[in-house]
Amino acid sequence: MVDAALRININKKSTFTIGPSYQYYHFDPTDNTGRFINNTSLIGSYDSLTVDKSKQHAGLI
């Protein structure tokens, strides 16, 4: 994950952060042999059918 952000201290208790964010996800099945993540029928999340696919996400923080 890469976050290149500008942080502004408003006071001693508060900060404001803004900037771009990028994340790359890659699943390596050889590193996950015998682990829960290889059993996609038990994961139950919105992306359980694509957990083994590489993904890229970009946005703002």
Phi, psi and omega in degrees: 000139178234125176232107176260096189235158175257123180249130180242124176277115181280313173207192185294339184252347187232142173228158177234128182234135177214141178163176180279156179222143179219137178222137176241131181241131176224128180261124178249105184298333180289334177278351186238024179299128178079005181263160182305323185296338177283346179261083187296335180290341179263347184294307175073020177259173182296336181247025183297335179278345181239018183296337181269006179260148175288143183221151175230139179228139176223148180182200180241148171243000000 
